[in-house]
Amino acid sequence: MHDMHNEKSGCCGEQREPSTGMNDWHERKKAKLICMCLALLALTAWLGFKARNEARQYNFIGVPIERNVITVSGEGKVIGIPDVAGVDLGTTIEKSTVAEAQKENTRIMNQLVEQLKGANVDKNDIQTTAYNVYPNYNWNDGKQTLRSYTVAQTVHVKIRNLDKVGDILGKAGALGTNQIGGIQFTVDDPEKLKEEARAKALKNAKEKAKALATVADVKLRRVISFDESQGGTMPPPIFYGKGGMGSMAADAAPAPSIAPGSNEIIVTVNLTYEIE
């Protein structure tokens, strides 16, 4: 009996070993599941953290950081005396044929160019801006009949010696020039005047900013924005039309008196200050 009991016990012992191995297998499977869940939670948390950072980065890039600022404007004006006159000189000739109109036009314009060179106008300051040939018609009883041809030529001239402007216009009229465009007086190199006007505008804006900061009881920090615009005024153009200078030639009129006046160069600036 004792031996049988031991065999049963032995059998029971052998049965316990598989039971213990099965428990270990379940424990290992359970541990693996826990590890997988923890890894999944960690991945989810990492993805959420990354998405939040990217959203914050987008917000910071897309939306400017709010600052306490003030913006002031300043204006600077400088008066410039013109040293160059620009004028359009030309002829409009009407003849029965193109050849006749061109011949007369060429005669007048060639003489004009020679007169300009004689007045010390550099050849580089004489530029042809237009040369046109077109027919003219008469209308009778609903029918058009060719009447003549017109040749029109224009040159733009820069006159750097303003004392000679009136004399040049008078001689142009005496030669038969019958088209003169608006005379414009300008400063040949306006950049120095613009720099001076800009300096005045900046000084004006800074003074305004200091005064405003004192009244508002704030401190000015650095300038975070700057922009400028430019403008100005000039004398109105002087016009002569067809027949104007032609009549001068016929009446032997004296050279006109030309006044260049002055040009006003204006620079406006806007400054934005960070304040605290």
C-alpha atoms as an extended CHARMM CRD file, in Angstrom:
* protein
*
       276  EXT
         1         1  MET       CA              0.0000000000        0.0000000000        0.0000000000  PROA      1               0.0000000000
         2         2  HSD       CA              2.7750000000        2.3130000000        0.8270000000  PROA      2               0.0000000000
         3         3  ASP       CA              4.4070000000        1.7130000000       -2.5270000000  PROA      3               0.0000000000
         4         4  MET       CA              1.2090000000        2.4610000000       -4.3560000000  PROA      4               0.0000000000
         5         5  HSD       CA              0.7640000000        5.6730000000       -2.4450000000  PROA      5               0.0000000000
         6         6  ASN       CA              4.2550000000        6.7080000000       -3.3670000000  PROA      6               0.0000000000
         7         7  GLU       CA              3.5990000000        5.9370000000       -7.0080000000  PROA      7               0.0000000000
         8         8  LYS       CA              0.4520000000        8.0320000000       -6.8910000000  PROA      8               0.0000000000
         9         9  SER       CA              2.3970000000       10.7110000000       -5.1880000000  PROA      9               0.0000000000
        10        10  GLY       CA              5.0050000000       10.2930000000       -7.8290000000  PROA      10              0.0000000000
        11        11  CYS       CA              2.3480000000       10.5490000000      -10.4500000000  PROA      11              0.0000000000
        12        12  CYS       CA              0.9270000000       13.5410000000       -8.7300000000  PROA      12              0.0000000000
        13        13  GLY       CA              4.3930000000       15.0600000000       -8.6100000000  PROA      13              0.0000000000
        14        14  GLU       CA              4.8430000000       14.4410000000      -12.3070000000  PROA      14              0.0000000000
        15        15  GLN       CA              1.4350000000       16.0640000000      -12.9130000000  PROA      15              0.0000000000
        16        16  ARG       CA              2.4290000000       19.1570000000      -10.8800000000  PROA      16              0.0000000000
        17        17  GLU       CA              5.4410000000       19.8480000000      -13.1060000000  PROA      17              0.0000000000
        18        18  PRO       CA              3.3420000000       20.3770000000      -16.2500000000  PROA      18              0.0000000000
        19        19  SER       CA              0.9790000000       22.5090000000      -14.1530000000  PROA      19              0.0000000000
        20        20  THR       CA              3.8750000000       24.6620000000      -12.9590000000  PROA      20              0.0000000000
        21        21  GLY       CA              5.2370000000       24.9940000000      -16.5430000000  PROA      21              0.0000000000
        22        22  MET       CA              1.8050000000       26.0700000000      -17.7740000000  PROA      22              0.0000000000
        23        23  ASN       CA              1.6410000000       28.7710000000      -15.1000000000  PROA      23              0.0000000000
        24        24  ASP       CA              5.0430000000       30.0860000000      -16.1470000000  PROA      24              0.0000000000
        25        25  TRP       CA              3.9190000000       30.1950000000      -19.7660000000  PROA      25              0.0000000000
        26        26  HSD       CA              0.8170000000       32.2040000000      -18.8040000000  PROA      26              0.0000000000
        27        27  GLU       CA              2.9550000000       34.5430000000      -16.7050000000  PROA      27              0.0000000000
        28        28  ARG       CA              5.3430000000       35.1140000000      -19.6160000000  PROA      28              0.0000000000
        29        29  LYS       CA              2.4550000000       35.7690000000      -22.0130000000  PROA      29              0.0000000000
        30        30  LYS       CA              0.9030000000       38.1750000000      -19.5330000000  PROA      30              0.0000000000
        31        31  ALA       CA              4.2380000000       40.0260000000      -19.1750000000  PROA      31              0.0000000000
        32        32  LYS       CA              4.5690000000       40.3080000000      -22.9460000000  PROA      32              0.0000000000
        33        33  LEU       CA              1.0630000000       41.7660000000      -23.2060000000  PROA      33              0.0000000000
        34        34  ILE       CA              1.8670000000       44.2780000000      -20.4760000000  PROA      34              0.0000000000
        35        35  CYS       CA              5.0760000000       45.2740000000      -22.2570000000  PROA      35              0.0000000000
        36        36  MET       CA              3.2180000000       45.7100000000      -25.5520000000  PROA      36              0.0000000000
        37        37  CYS       CA              0.5780000000       47.8680000000      -23.8630000000  PROA      37              0.0000000000
        38        38  LEU       CA              3.2320000000       50.0180000000      -22.2140000000  PROA      38              0.0000000000
        39        39  ALA       CA              5.0500000000       50.4120000000      -25.5440000000  PROA      39              0.0000000000
        40        40  LEU       CA              1.7950000000       51.3680000000      -27.2660000000  PROA      40              0.0000000000
        41        41  LEU       CA              1.0340000000       53.9270000000      -24.5510000000  PROA      41              0.0000000000
        42        42  ALA       CA              4.5400000000       55.3640000000      -24.8660000000  PROA      42              0.0000000000
        43        43  LEU       CA              4.2010000000       55.6090000000      -28.6630000000  PROA      43              0.0000000000
        44        44  THR       CA              0.7960000000       57.2850000000      -28.3260000000  PROA      44              0.0000000000
        45        45  ALA       CA              2.2010000000       59.7750000000      -25.8140000000  PROA      45              0.0000000000
        46        46  TRP       CA              5.1950000000       60.5180000000      -28.0680000000  PROA      46              0.0000000000
        47        47  LEU       CA              2.9940000000       61.1030000000      -31.1050000000  PROA      47              0.0000000000
        48        48  GLY       CA              0.7480000000       63.4130000000      -29.1030000000  PROA      48              0.0000000000
        49        49  PHE       CA              3.7340000000       65.3530000000      -27.7740000000  PROA      49              0.0000000000
        50        50  LYS       CA              5.1650000000       65.7040000000      -31.2890000000  PROA      50              0.0000000000
        51        51  ALA       CA              1.8450000000       66.8590000000      -32.7200000000  PROA      51              0.0000000000
        52        52  ARG       CA              1.4740000000       69.4560000000      -29.9450000000  PROA      52              0.0000000000
        53        53  ASN       CA              4.9880000000       70.7850000000      -30.5660000000  PROA      53              0.0000000000
        54        54  GLU       CA              4.3560000000       71.0630000000      -34.2970000000  PROA      54              0.0000000000
        55        55  ALA       CA              1.0880000000       72.8750000000      -33.6620000000  PROA      55              0.0000000000
        56        56  ARG       CA              2.7960000000       75.2880000000      -31.2830000000  PROA      56              0.0000000000
        57        57  GLN       CA              5.5820000000       75.8530000000      -33.8120000000  PROA      57              0.0000000000
        58        58  TYR       CA              2.9910000000       76.5870000000      -36.5210000000  PROA      58              0.0000000000
        59        59  ASN       CA              1.2090000000       79.0070000000      -34.2230000000  PROA      59              0.0000000000
        60        60  PHE       CA              4.4330000000       80.8210000000      -33.4100000000  PROA      60              0.0000000000
        61        61  ILE       CA              5.4080000000       81.0860000000      -37.0880000000  PROA      61              0.0000000000
        62        62  GLY       CA              1.9720000000       81.9080000000      -38.4760000000  PROA      62              0.0000000000
        63        63  VAL       CA              0.9000000000       84.4140000000      -35.8430000000  PROA      63              0.0000000000
        64        64  PRO       CA              3.2720000000       87.2680000000      -34.9180000000  PROA      64              0.0000000000
        65        65  ILE       CA              4.1550000000       87.6890000000      -31.3060000000  PROA      65              0.0000000000
        66        66  GLU       CA              2.1910000000       90.5680000000      -29.8610000000  PROA      66              0.0000000000
        67        67  ARG       CA              4.3120000000       93.5160000000      -28.7900000000  PROA      67              0.0000000000
        68        68  ASN       CA              3.6540000000       96.8790000000      -27.2910000000  PROA      68              0.0000000000
        69        69  VAL       CA              4.5470000000       99.3620000000      -30.0010000000  PROA      69              0.0000000000
        70        70  ILE       CA              4.0050000000      102.9140000000      -31.1580000000  PROA      70              0.0000000000
        71        71  THR       CA              4.2870000000      104.1950000000      -34.7250000000  PROA      71              0.0000000000
        72        72  VAL       CA              5.2220000000      107.7450000000      -35.6410000000  PROA      72              0.0000000000
        73        73  SER       CA              5.7530000000      109.5240000000      -38.9440000000  PROA      73              0.0000000000
        74        74  GLY       CA              8.1710000000      112.2710000000      -39.8780000000  PROA      74              0.0000000000
        75        75  GLU       CA              8.5540000000      114.5240000000      -42.8880000000  PROA      75              0.0000000000
        76        76  GLY       CA             11.6010000000      116.1600000000      -44.3870000000  PROA      76              0.0000000000
        77        77  LYS       CA             11.5820000000      118.8370000000      -47.0870000000  PROA      77              0.0000000000
        78        78  VAL       CA             14.4920000000      120.1270000000      -49.1470000000  PROA      78              0.0000000000
        79        79  ILE       CA             14.3980000000      122.8280000000      -51.7970000000  PROA      79              0.0000000000
        80        80  GLY       CA             16.4690000000      122.0520000000      -54.8780000000  PROA      80              0.0000000000
        81        81  ILE       CA             17.3910000000      124.5100000000      -57.5860000000  PROA      81              0.0000000000
        82        82  PRO       CA             16.9890000000      122.8750000000      -61.0370000000  PROA      82              0.0000000000
        83        83  ASP       CA             20.1300000000      122.5790000000      -63.1120000000  PROA      83              0.0000000000
        84        84  VAL       CA             18.7060000000      120.8080000000      -66.1840000000  PROA      84              0.0000000000
        85        85  ALA       CA             15.8910000000      121.7410000000      -68.5580000000  PROA      85              0.0000000000
        86        86  GLY       CA             14.2210000000      119.1010000000      -70.6910000000  PROA      86              0.0000000000
        87        87  VAL       CA             12.2120000000      120.1430000000      -73.7440000000  PROA      87              0.0000000000
        88        88  ASP       CA             10.7000000000      118.4970000000      -76.8370000000  PROA      88              0.0000000000
        89        89  LEU       CA             11.3730000000      120.3350000000      -80.1040000000  PROA      89              0.0000000000
        90        90  GLY       CA              9.8680000000      119.2870000000      -83.4000000000  PROA      90              0.0000000000
        91        91  THR       CA              8.3240000000      120.1690000000      -86.7360000000  PROA      91              0.0000000000
        92        92  THR       CA              5.1170000000      119.1890000000      -88.4680000000  PROA      92              0.0000000000
        93        93  ILE       CA              5.3540000000      119.6960000000      -92.2210000000  PROA      93              0.0000000000
        94        94  GLU       CA              2.4840000000      119.2020000000      -94.6790000000  PROA      94              0.0000000000
        95        95  LYS       CA              3.2290000000      118.8810000000      -98.3850000000  PROA      95              0.0000000000
        96        96  SER       CA              1.6000000000      117.3590000000     -101.4490000000  PROA      96              0.0000000000
        97        97  THR       CA              4.1130000000      114.4820000000     -101.5000000000  PROA      97              0.0000000000
        98        98  VAL       CA              5.9950000000      112.5410000000      -98.8670000000  PROA      98              0.0000000000
        99        99  ALA       CA              9.3200000000      113.4700000000     -100.4350000000  PROA      99              0.0000000000
       100       100  GLU       CA              8.5780000000      117.2050000000     -100.2470000000  PROA      100             0.0000000000
       101       101  ALA       CA              7.4470000000      116.9640000000      -96.6280000000  PROA      101             0.0000000000
       102       102  GLN       CA             10.5060000000      114.9290000000      -95.6600000000  PROA      102             0.0000000000
       103       103  LYS       CA             12.8500000000      117.3270000000      -97.4430000000  PROA      103             0.0000000000
       104       104  GLU       CA             11.4610000000      120.3600000000      -95.6100000000  PROA      104             0.0000000000
       105       105  ASN       CA             11.3820000000      118.5350000000      -92.2950000000  PROA      105             0.0000000000
       106       106  THR       CA             14.9910000000      117.3710000000      -92.7120000000  PROA      106             0.0000000000
       107       107  ARG       CA             16.1580000000      120.8780000000      -93.5590000000  PROA      107             0.0000000000
       108       108  ILE       CA             14.6160000000      122.3980000000      -90.4340000000  PROA      108             0.0000000000
       109       109  MET       CA             15.6210000000      119.6260000000      -88.0430000000  PROA      109             0.0000000000
       110       110  ASN       CA             19.2110000000      119.4760000000      -89.3070000000  PROA      110             0.0000000000
       111       111  GLN       CA             19.5440000000      123.2240000000      -88.8030000000  PROA      111             0.0000000000
       112       112  LEU       CA             18.0260000000      122.8620000000      -85.3390000000  PROA      112             0.0000000000
       113       113  VAL       CA             20.5570000000      120.2100000000      -84.3280000000  PROA      113             0.0000000000
       114       114  GLU       CA             23.4030000000      122.3940000000      -85.5650000000  PROA      114             0.0000000000
       115       115  GLN       CA             22.0600000000      125.3290000000      -83.5560000000  PROA      115             0.0000000000
       116       116  LEU       CA             21.8740000000      123.1310000000      -80.4510000000  PROA      116             0.0000000000
       117       117  LYS       CA             25.4450000000      121.9650000000      -80.8570000000  PROA      117             0.0000000000
       118       118  GLY       CA             26.4820000000      125.5670000000      -81.3610000000  PROA      118             0.0000000000
       119       119  ALA       CA             24.8770000000      126.3580000000      -78.0040000000  PROA      119             0.0000000000
       120       120  ASN       CA             27.1290000000      123.7170000000      -76.3970000000  PROA      120             0.0000000000
       121       121  VAL       CA             24.3880000000      121.1210000000      -76.1060000000  PROA      121             0.0000000000
       122       122  ASP       CA             26.1090000000      117.7410000000      -76.0840000000  PROA      122             0.0000000000
       123       123  LYS       CA             25.0720000000      115.3470000000      -78.8720000000  PROA      123             0.0000000000
       124       124  ASN       CA             24.2530000000      112.7440000000      -76.2240000000  PROA      124             0.0000000000
       125       125  ASP       CA             21.6310000000      115.1440000000      -74.8500000000  PROA      125             0.0000000000
       126       126  ILE       CA             19.7600000000      115.2300000000      -78.1850000000  PROA      126             0.0000000000
       127       127  GLN       CA             17.5020000000      112.2450000000      -78.7880000000  PROA      127             0.0000000000
       128       128  THR       CA             14.9400000000      111.6270000000      -81.5350000000  PROA      128             0.0000000000
       129       129  THR       CA             11.7290000000      110.5150000000      -79.8570000000  PROA      129             0.0000000000
       130       130  ALA       CA              9.2790000000      110.4690000000      -82.7880000000  PROA      130             0.0000000000
       131       131  TYR       CA              9.2310000000      110.3850000000      -86.5950000000  PROA      131             0.0000000000
       132       132  ASN       CA              5.8320000000      109.9650000000      -88.2600000000  PROA      132             0.0000000000
       133       133  VAL       CA              4.5320000000      110.1140000000      -91.8360000000  PROA      133             0.0000000000
       134       134  TYR       CA              0.7970000000      109.9990000000      -92.5480000000  PROA      134             0.0000000000
       135       135  PRO       CA             -1.6360000000      111.0270000000      -95.3000000000  PROA      135             0.0000000000
       136       136  ASN       CA             -4.2920000000      113.7430000000      -95.0830000000  PROA      136             0.0000000000
       137       137  TYR       CA             -7.6930000000      113.4230000000      -96.7730000000  PROA      137             0.0000000000
       138       138  ASN       CA            -10.5550000000      115.6770000000      -97.7790000000  PROA      138             0.0000000000
       139       139  TRP       CA            -14.1190000000      114.4440000000      -97.6480000000  PROA      139             0.0000000000
       140       140  ASN       CA            -16.5470000000      115.5510000000     -100.3980000000  PROA      140             0.0000000000
       141       141  ASP       CA            -20.0000000000      114.0380000000     -100.8440000000  PROA      141             0.0000000000
       142       142  GLY       CA            -19.0400000000      111.0470000000      -98.7200000000  PROA      142             0.0000000000
       143       143  LYS       CA            -15.8770000000      110.3880000000     -100.6800000000  PROA      143             0.0000000000
       144       144  GLN       CA            -12.3290000000      110.8520000000      -99.4320000000  PROA      144             0.0000000000
       145       145  THR       CA             -9.6930000000      112.4460000000     -101.5860000000  PROA      145             0.0000000000
       146       146  LEU       CA             -6.0030000000      112.4630000000     -100.8070000000  PROA      146             0.0000000000
       147       147  ARG       CA             -4.9640000000      116.0230000000     -100.0430000000  PROA      147             0.0000000000
       148       148  SER       CA             -1.3720000000      115.8550000000      -98.7720000000  PROA      148             0.0000000000
       149       149  TYR       CA              1.1550000000      114.1190000000      -96.5460000000  PROA      149             0.0000000000
       150       150  THR       CA              2.4360000000      115.1520000000      -93.1440000000  PROA      150             0.0000000000
       151       151  VAL       CA              5.8860000000      114.4390000000      -91.7490000000  PROA      151             0.0000000000
       152       152  ALA       CA              6.3310000000      115.0530000000      -88.0090000000  PROA      152             0.0000000000
       153       153  GLN       CA              9.5980000000      114.6860000000      -86.1300000000  PROA      153             0.0000000000
       154       154  THR       CA             10.4300000000      115.3950000000      -82.4800000000  PROA      154             0.0000000000
       155       155  VAL       CA             13.6930000000      115.4590000000      -80.5390000000  PROA      155             0.0000000000
       156       156  HSD       CA             14.0740000000      115.5990000000      -76.7730000000  PROA      156             0.0000000000
       157       157  VAL       CA             16.7980000000      117.9840000000      -75.6730000000  PROA      157             0.0000000000
       158       158  LYS       CA             18.5190000000      118.3410000000      -72.3180000000  PROA      158             0.0000000000
       159       159  ILE       CA             19.8310000000      121.8420000000      -71.7470000000  PROA      159             0.0000000000
       160       160  ARG       CA             22.3240000000      121.9110000000      -68.9030000000  PROA      160             0.0000000000
       161       161  ASN       CA             23.1000000000      125.6270000000      -69.1040000000  PROA      161             0.0000000000
       162       162  LEU       CA             19.8180000000      127.1730000000      -68.0120000000  PROA      162             0.0000000000
       163       163  ASP       CA             20.9720000000      130.6360000000      -69.0840000000  PROA      163             0.0000000000
       164       164  LYS       CA             20.6840000000      129.4480000000      -72.6870000000  PROA      164             0.0000000000
       165       165  VAL       CA             17.1770000000      128.0020000000      -72.5360000000  PROA      165             0.0000000000
       166       166  GLY       CA             15.4120000000      131.1350000000      -73.7490000000  PROA      166             0.0000000000
       167       167  ASP       CA             17.9610000000      131.7170000000      -76.5090000000  PROA      167             0.0000000000
       168       168  ILE       CA             17.6330000000      128.1200000000      -77.7460000000  PROA      168             0.0000000000
       169       169  LEU       CA             13.8280000000      128.3440000000      -77.8440000000  PROA      169             0.0000000000
       170       170  GLY       CA             14.0280000000      131.6260000000      -79.7430000000  PROA      170             0.0000000000
       171       171  LYS       CA             16.3980000000      130.2110000000      -82.3510000000  PROA      171             0.0000000000
       172       172  ALA       CA             14.2510000000      127.0770000000      -82.7000000000  PROA      172             0.0000000000
       173       173  GLY       CA             11.2810000000      129.2710000000      -83.5460000000  PROA      173             0.0000000000
       174       174  ALA       CA             13.3200000000      131.3160000000      -86.0190000000  PROA      174             0.0000000000
       175       175  LEU       CA             14.3010000000      128.1130000000      -87.8270000000  PROA      175             0.0000000000
       176       176  GLY       CA             10.6670000000      127.1100000000      -88.3020000000  PROA      176             0.0000000000
       177       177  THR       CA             10.2320000000      124.6710000000      -85.4330000000  PROA      177             0.0000000000
       178       178  ASN       CA              6.4990000000      124.6920000000      -84.7780000000  PROA      178             0.0000000000
       179       179  GLN       CA              6.1120000000      122.0360000000      -82.0690000000  PROA      179             0.0000000000
       180       180  ILE       CA              7.5290000000      122.4610000000      -78.5700000000  PROA      180             0.0000000000
       181       181  GLY       CA              6.5210000000      120.1940000000      -75.6910000000  PROA      181             0.0000000000
       182       182  GLY       CA              6.3470000000      121.0720000000      -72.0190000000  PROA      182             0.0000000000
       183       183  ILE       CA              9.6010000000      122.3050000000      -70.5430000000  PROA      183             0.0000000000
       184       184  GLN       CA             10.4880000000      120.5140000000      -67.3230000000  PROA      184             0.0000000000
       185       185  PHE       CA             13.1640000000      121.7480000000      -64.9420000000  PROA      185             0.0000000000
       186       186  THR       CA             14.8100000000      119.0610000000      -62.8370000000  PROA      186             0.0000000000
       187       187  VAL       CA             17.7900000000      118.3970000000      -60.6220000000  PROA      187             0.0000000000
       188       188  ASP       CA             20.2260000000      116.2000000000      -62.5260000000  PROA      188             0.0000000000
       189       189  ASP       CA             21.4150000000      114.3230000000      -59.4130000000  PROA      189             0.0000000000
       190       190  PRO       CA             18.6210000000      114.3840000000      -56.8100000000  PROA      190             0.0000000000
       191       191  GLU       CA             20.0530000000      111.6220000000      -54.5620000000  PROA      191             0.0000000000
       192       192  LYS       CA             21.9830000000      114.0120000000      -52.3090000000  PROA      192             0.0000000000
       193       193  LEU       CA             18.8510000000      116.0910000000      -51.8140000000  PROA      193             0.0000000000
       194       194  LYS       CA             16.8340000000      112.9520000000      -51.0530000000  PROA      194             0.0000000000
       195       195  GLU       CA             19.4070000000      111.8900000000      -48.4310000000  PROA      195             0.0000000000
       196       196  GLU       CA             19.1760000000      115.3010000000      -46.8160000000  PROA      196             0.0000000000
       197       197  ALA       CA             15.3710000000      115.1630000000      -46.8300000000  PROA      197             0.0000000000
       198       198  ARG       CA             15.4590000000      111.6230000000      -45.3740000000  PROA      198             0.0000000000
       199       199  ALA       CA             17.7430000000      112.7320000000      -42.5280000000  PROA      199             0.0000000000
       200       200  LYS       CA             15.3400000000      115.5630000000      -41.7080000000  PROA      200             0.0000000000
       201       201  ALA       CA             12.3810000000      113.1800000000      -41.8000000000  PROA      201             0.0000000000
       202       202  LEU       CA             14.0670000000      110.7040000000      -39.4380000000  PROA      202             0.0000000000
       203       203  LYS       CA             14.9780000000      113.4700000000      -37.0170000000  PROA      203             0.0000000000
       204       204  ASN       CA             11.3970000000      114.7100000000      -37.0820000000  PROA      204             0.0000000000
       205       205  ALA       CA             10.0270000000      111.2030000000      -36.4310000000  PROA      205             0.0000000000
       206       206  LYS       CA             12.4380000000      110.5430000000      -33.5440000000  PROA      206             0.0000000000
       207       207  GLU       CA             11.5010000000      113.8290000000      -31.8930000000  PROA      207             0.0000000000
       208       208  LYS       CA              7.8210000000      112.9290000000      -32.1770000000  PROA      208             0.0000000000
       209       209  ALA       CA              8.4790000000      109.4710000000      -30.7020000000  PROA      209             0.0000000000
       210       210  LYS       CA             10.3310000000      110.9050000000      -27.7050000000  PROA      210             0.0000000000
       211       211  ALA       CA              7.5860000000      113.4260000000      -27.0460000000  PROA      211             0.0000000000
       212       212  LEU       CA              4.8830000000      110.7670000000      -27.3200000000  PROA      212             0.0000000000
       213       213  ALA       CA              6.7860000000      108.3960000000      -25.0120000000  PROA      213             0.0000000000
       214       214  THR       CA              7.0810000000      111.1330000000      -22.3930000000  PROA      214             0.0000000000
       215       215  VAL       CA              3.3660000000      111.8860000000      -22.4990000000  PROA      215             0.0000000000
       216       216  ALA       CA              2.4180000000      108.1910000000      -22.4360000000  PROA      216             0.0000000000
       217       217  ASP       CA              4.9930000000      107.4450000000      -19.6960000000  PROA      217             0.0000000000
       218       218  VAL       CA              6.6380000000      104.5990000000      -21.6120000000  PROA      218             0.0000000000
       219       219  LYS       CA             10.2050000000      103.8140000000      -22.6110000000  PROA      219             0.0000000000
       220       220  LEU       CA             11.3060000000      103.5270000000      -26.2050000000  PROA      220             0.0000000000
       221       221  ARG       CA             13.2350000000      100.4110000000      -27.1000000000  PROA      221             0.0000000000
       222       222  ARG       CA             14.4850000000       99.4460000000      -30.5650000000  PROA      222             0.0000000000
       223       223  VAL       CA             12.9840000000      100.3370000000      -33.9400000000  PROA      223             0.0000000000
       224       224  ILE       CA             11.2660000000       97.2320000000      -35.3310000000  PROA      224             0.0000000000
       225       225  SER       CA              9.8120000000       98.6720000000      -38.5380000000  PROA      225             0.0000000000
       226       226  PHE       CA             10.7490000000      101.4080000000      -41.0140000000  PROA      226             0.0000000000
       227       227  ASP       CA              9.3780000000      102.5670000000      -44.3500000000  PROA      227             0.0000000000
       228       228  GLU       CA              9.5320000000      105.7200000000      -46.4350000000  PROA      228             0.0000000000
       229       229  SER       CA              7.8640000000      107.3880000000      -49.3900000000  PROA      229             0.0000000000
       230       230  GLN       CA              9.0370000000      110.2070000000      -51.6130000000  PROA      230             0.0000000000
       231       231  GLY       CA              7.3050000000      113.0450000000      -53.3610000000  PROA      231             0.0000000000
       232       232  GLY       CA              7.8700000000      116.5770000000      -54.4140000000  PROA      232             0.0000000000
       233       233  THR       CA              6.7400000000      119.4630000000      -56.5240000000  PROA      233             0.0000000000
       234       234  MET       CA              8.1730000000      121.1270000000      -59.5920000000  PROA      234             0.0000000000
       235       235  PRO       CA              7.3180000000      124.1580000000      -61.6680000000  PROA      235             0.0000000000
       236       236  PRO       CA              4.4370000000      123.6060000000      -64.1120000000  PROA      236             0.0000000000
       237       237  PRO       CA              5.5030000000      122.8030000000      -67.6750000000  PROA      237             0.0000000000
       238       238  ILE       CA              5.5700000000      125.5410000000      -70.3040000000  PROA      238             0.0000000000
       239       239  PHE       CA              3.8140000000      124.6820000000      -73.5560000000  PROA      239             0.0000000000
       240       240  TYR       CA              4.0390000000      126.0120000000      -77.0580000000  PROA      240             0.0000000000
       241       241  GLY       CA              1.8390000000      124.5810000000      -79.7750000000  PROA      241             0.0000000000
       242       242  LYS       CA              1.6500000000      124.5420000000      -83.5310000000  PROA      242             0.0000000000
       243       243  GLY       CA              1.6940000000      128.0960000000      -84.7730000000  PROA      243             0.0000000000
       244       244  GLY       CA              3.1040000000      129.4460000000      -81.5190000000  PROA      244             0.0000000000
       245       245  MET       CA              6.7630000000      129.2230000000      -82.4040000000  PROA      245             0.0000000000
       246       246  GLY       CA              5.9280000000      129.5690000000      -86.0770000000  PROA      246             0.0000000000
       247       247  SER       CA              4.4600000000      133.0020000000      -85.4070000000  PROA      247             0.0000000000
       248       248  MET       CA              7.5990000000      133.8330000000      -83.4430000000  PROA      248             0.0000000000
       249       249  ALA       CA              9.6450000000      133.1770000000      -86.5420000000  PROA      249             0.0000000000
       250       250  ALA       CA              7.3480000000      135.2260000000      -88.7590000000  PROA      250             0.0000000000
       251       251  ASP       CA              7.3000000000      138.1720000000      -86.3730000000  PROA      251             0.0000000000
       252       252  ALA       CA             11.0090000000      137.8830000000      -85.4830000000  PROA      252             0.0000000000
       253       253  ALA       CA             10.0070000000      137.7200000000      -81.8220000000  PROA      253             0.0000000000
       254       254  PRO       CA             12.7190000000      138.0160000000      -79.1810000000  PROA      254             0.0000000000
       255       255  ALA       CA             13.8890000000      134.9920000000      -77.1700000000  PROA      255             0.0000000000
       256       256  PRO       CA             11.4070000000      134.1660000000      -74.4090000000  PROA      256             0.0000000000
       257       257  SER       CA             12.3490000000      134.6580000000      -70.7820000000  PROA      257             0.0000000000
       258       258  ILE       CA             12.3320000000      131.3030000000      -68.9610000000  PROA      258             0.0000000000
       259       259  ALA       CA             12.2690000000      130.9690000000      -65.1590000000  PROA      259             0.0000000000
       260       260  PRO       CA             13.3480000000      127.5420000000      -63.7660000000  PROA      260             0.0000000000
       261       261  GLY       CA             11.9280000000      128.1790000000      -60.2970000000  PROA      261             0.0000000000
       262       262  SER       CA             12.6720000000      125.5300000000      -57.6650000000  PROA      262             0.0000000000
       263       263  ASN       CA             11.8610000000      121.9090000000      -56.9110000000  PROA      263             0.0000000000
       264       264  GLU       CA             10.6960000000      120.6900000000      -53.5200000000  PROA      264             0.0000000000
       265       265  ILE       CA             11.7880000000      117.1740000000      -52.5700000000  PROA      265             0.0000000000
       266       266  ILE       CA              9.7520000000      115.5800000000      -49.7710000000  PROA      266             0.0000000000
       267       267  VAL       CA             10.5400000000      112.3490000000      -47.9050000000  PROA      267             0.0000000000
       268       268  THR       CA              8.0800000000      110.8390000000      -45.4120000000  PROA      268             0.0000000000
       269       269  VAL       CA              9.1700000000      108.0750000000      -43.0190000000  PROA      269             0.0000000000
       270       270  ASN       CA              7.2610000000      105.8300000000      -40.6150000000  PROA      270             0.0000000000
       271       271  LEU       CA              9.0250000000      104.3900000000      -37.5570000000  PROA      271             0.0000000000
       272       272  THR       CA              7.5990000000      101.6980000000      -35.3010000000  PROA      272             0.0000000000
       273       273  TYR       CA              9.1920000000      101.4730000000      -31.8360000000  PROA      273             0.0000000000
       274       274  GLU       CA              8.9390000000       98.6590000000      -29.3270000000  PROA      274             0.0000000000
       275       275  ILE       CA              8.0120000000      100.1410000000      -25.9490000000  PROA      275             0.0000000000
       276       276  GLU       CA              7.8870000000       98.9990000000      -22.3530000000  PROA      276             0.0000000000
